[in-house]
Amino acid sequence: MASYEVIGSIAVMKFPEEEKISIKEKKKVAEKLLEKNNVKTVVEKIGRIKGRLRTLKTKHLAGIKTLTTIHKENGCLMKVNIETCYFSPRLSEERKRIMKECKNNEKVLVMFGGVAPYAIVIAKNKKEVKEVVSVEIGKECSKYAQENVRMNKQEKKVRIIQGDVKKIIPRLKEKGEKYDRIIMTRPNLKETFIKYALMVAKKGGMIHYHGFSHEEDKEEMVKELLEEINNERRKVKVLKVMKVGDIAPRKYRWRIDMKILN
Ligand SMILES: C[S@@+](CC[C@H](N)C(=O)[O-])C[C@H]1O[C@@H](n2cnc3c(N)ncnc32)[C@H](O)[C@@H]1O
């Protein structure tokens, strides 16, 4: 069975590889989807999301030939190129949950910011938050992030920084910047990047860390993360470990919420 998700006016379809469906058949299914849904373009997702930039390849199947669209969520508009930028509409509930946790006067850092959906959803819906900084390595993705900040009129509240968190965060530290809340919407890569978050994490602040593992490896993932934090001579209290999405059969995206104690 084919499945799909909708980003703005583009439907991204996924066909089971083992079924060896012909391109003619795929186009027929795509045309039907175009008729039934409020979408203007249908593409097929080729392979998996991969690489440091977490991008995907697609093949056009029906409708207008474009890879760029504007997606609406949580009262915000996100412009995105579905091939050059990571964007998952399935994370909109997670963004809403995190936004609701943000408090008055907080300075928030989003590491791995993408086209800035977390930063914008927080800034636009939580007027009391002081500032949101979003760091993203992808150049094209960061251009969309800047455009999205303007489109949502959040220039006064949201700062987009293009670059590698490994270089940018030590610079923020040098300038004496500290954050009350750090959101680590990590790519599914081995490195935890936690030491960079700790460089600018305020005592008493919060880190929302995204990790990836099978259900049975969850405890181990948390244990290894806490060991790394301990090696950095920092203390945290884990407040919550919750499942916030699935990324492969039986493999999940977890959020680990930690309060910084020292
Ligand atoms: C899972 S995506 C999350 C994007 C965004 N937060 C969202 O939810 O739409 C991870 C993002 O991290 C970026 N990234 C990967 N390594 C990075 C690094 N070292 N420094 C900054 N950004 C990085 C990727 O380009 C990608 O956009």
The ligand as a MOL file (V3000), in Angstrom:
LIG
                    3D

  0  0  0     0  0            999 V3000
M  V30 BEGIN CTAB
M  V30 COUNTS 27 29 0 0 0
M  V30 BEGIN ATOM
M  V30 1 C 16.1980 16.4700 11.9470 0
M  V30 2 S 16.5610 17.9930 11.1110 0 CHG=1
M  V30 3 C 15.6140 19.1040 12.0990 0
M  V30 4 C 15.3150 20.3920 11.4050 0
M  V30 5 C 14.2690 21.2850 12.1320 0
M  V30 6 N 14.6040 21.4780 13.5100 0
M  V30 7 C 12.8690 20.7270 11.9640 0
M  V30 8 O 12.3750 20.0760 12.8850 0
M  V30 9 O 12.2980 20.9090 10.8780 0 CHG=-1
M  V30 10 C 18.2160 18.2550 11.5760 0
M  V30 11 C 18.8410 19.5300 10.9760 0
M  V30 12 O 20.1550 19.6640 11.5230 0
M  V30 13 C 21.0100 20.2410 10.5470 0
M  V30 14 N 22.3940 19.9340 10.9740 0
M  V30 15 C 23.0560 18.7580 10.8950 0
M  V30 16 N 24.2880 18.8630 11.4420 0
M  V30 17 C 24.4040 20.1360 11.8920 0
M  V30 18 C 25.4410 20.8590 12.5570 0
M  V30 19 N 26.6090 20.2800 12.8510 0
M  V30 20 N 25.2280 22.1590 12.8790 0
M  V30 21 C 24.0450 22.7610 12.5830 0
M  V30 22 N 23.0130 22.1320 11.9360 0
M  V30 23 C 23.1930 20.8380 11.6020 0
M  V30 24 C 20.5480 19.5830 9.2580 0
M  V30 25 O 20.9210 20.3200 8.1360 0
M  V30 26 C 19.0190 19.5060 9.4800 0
M  V30 27 O 18.3800 20.6320 8.9220 0
M  V30 END ATOM
M  V30 BEGIN BOND
M  V30 1 1 1 2
M  V30 2 1 2 3
M  V30 3 1 2 10
M  V30 4 1 3 4
M  V30 5 1 4 5
M  V30 6 1 5 6
M  V30 7 1 5 7
M  V30 8 2 7 8
M  V30 9 1 7 9
M  V30 10 1 10 11
M  V30 11 1 11 12
M  V30 12 1 11 26
M  V30 13 1 12 13
M  V30 14 1 13 14
M  V30 15 1 13 24
M  V30 16 1 14 15
M  V30 17 1 14 23
M  V30 18 2 15 16
M  V30 19 1 16 17
M  V30 20 1 17 18
M  V30 21 2 17 23
M  V30 22 1 18 19
M  V30 23 2 18 20
M  V30 24 1 20 21
M  V30 25 2 21 22
M  V30 26 1 22 23
M  V30 27 1 24 25
M  V30 28 1 24 26
M  V30 29 1 26 27
M  V30 END BOND
M  V30 END CTAB
M  END
